[in-house]
Amino acid sequence: MRTLKRYTQTWQLDRPFVIARGASTSIEVIRVEIHQDGYVGTGESKPTPRYGHSAESVMEEIDEVSLAIEQGIDRRALLERLPAGPARNALDCALWSLECAMEGTTPTARLGPPIGREIVTAHTISIATPEEMAEAARQELTQGARLLKIKLNDEQVVERVRAVREAAPDVRLIIDANEAWSADNVESYCQALARLDVEMIEQPLPAGEDAILADFAHPVPLCADESCHTRKDVALLSDRYEMINIKLDKSGGLTEALAMVDAAHEHDMAIMVGCMLGTSMAMRAALPVAAHAAIVDLDGPIWLSEDDRPALDYRNGWVRETRDT
């Protein structure tokens, strides 16, 4: 017999997280527990207003299928019962967790990467003045950061990136514009950032307004984030972007995320695995995607004042799961 429990948790941030759409000082996540025969599977998701989600709407979606979950539907059936998004993600990850627990394993142990493998993850630099962002970069370097992800809007784009590059001359840099640029400036920004040795630019234009990206050569590879949610989006984006960002809260869980990995490979697109802010529970669920990713951005827990237990091991610019987590 299965039982389902769902609830919300609030986690405080250690410092404000600022992107083009606003600032956060805390996060509210949804937790799901599925109990069966003495085993428990867990999942976490974070509602994102950008996609029309709230804690209340996600809880309502979970309630819509709670009876079916308790009656035994599996991950494949769940794909047909709920749309992609945080509600399905929390349930799908809980089902993966339960399934593996009943087999005496974990999703990471079954799917990879190998337990204990050190995976370089991006450390995020929030939007601030160029001087403040440079100082934030220097602080991240003291923590061993090897890959910095710079959040940008449409102001002081080159100045901010140049300040970070001067503060961190030997570190890999990627950019996340969070849909803030326009058709009028995207090409010139790409050219300018190429000269600053930027490795990748994520979602420069608003989703639905990015067809222009097919019209010019990209001196810096582009990655689709807000434009790409499920495997159905991949083919359409393949002439605009070189990479897709797979986030479990967008795909609606690990099951669909792994299908997106296959779709990206079919279209010769590289993979990034990303996250909303969240605890180690949410990041651990995404590690099987990290096994296929050229860029990993799973730094959500390092923004928290306190992480969930058991916590992933973050140090020296990498993340790993250990056997005792």
C-alpha positions, 0 to 999 in steps of 0.5 A: 500500500502506498501513501503520499505526503506533500508539504511546503518548506521555506529556506533562507538564503545566505545572501540576496539572489538577483537576476534580470527578473528580480531578487530573492532572499528566501525560497519556498519549495514543495516536498513530496514523500511516497511511502510503500512497504516500509520504503520512502521516496522523496522529491523536491521542486520549486515553483517559479512565477515566470512559468505561472507556478505558485506553491498553491498551484503546485500543491493543487496539481499534486492533489489531482493525482494523489489518489492515482499515485497511491493506487500505484501509477508509475512514472510513465503513466505520470507523464500522461497525467500531469504537464511538465512542471514542478508538481510532476517533478516532485512526484517523478523524483519521489517515484524514482527514489522509491523505486530505487530504494526498493531495489537497494540502490539510488538513482545516481548509483543506477544511472550515474555519475559514479558515486564520489565523482567530483563534478565541476559546477558553476558558481553564480554571480548575481547582478550588481554593480561591476565593482560588486560583481568583481568582488563577488567573483574574487570571493568565489575564487577563494572557495575554489570556483572554476566556472562562474555563471554571470547573471545579467540584464540589459544594462552594463553588459560588457562592463559587468563581464569585463569587471568579472573577467579582470577579477578572475582572468583564468576562470571559465565564464558563462553568461545568463541573460534570463531573456533580457536582451533584444533583437537590436543588441544580441549580435553585438553583445555576442561579439563583445563577449566573445572577446572576453573569452566567454564560453557560453551565453544562456537564453539571451532573448525572450522565449518565443522571440528567439527565431532571429538567432538562426540568422547569424553565426554565434561567436559564442555558443548559445544555450536555450533555457526558458525556450526549452522545457521538454523533448518536444522543444529540442528539434525546433531550437536546433538551428538557433542554439548549440546547447539546451539547459535541462532543469527538472522543474521545467521538464517535470522530472528525471524521466522526461529529462533523460528523454531530453538528453536523447533528443539533444544527442539526436540533434547534435546539441550539447547539454547543460544541467541547471537548477532552480534554487533548492536544497541538496535533495533537488540537486541530487535528483539532477545528478544523473543528467549531469553525467551527460552534461558539458556544463553543470550548474547545480549550485543552488544549495551554496546560496542557502543559509542552511542545507538539507541533510544529507547534503551533497559535498560542495568544495573547491568548485565541484559537487559530489555525492558520497556513499554516506549521503 
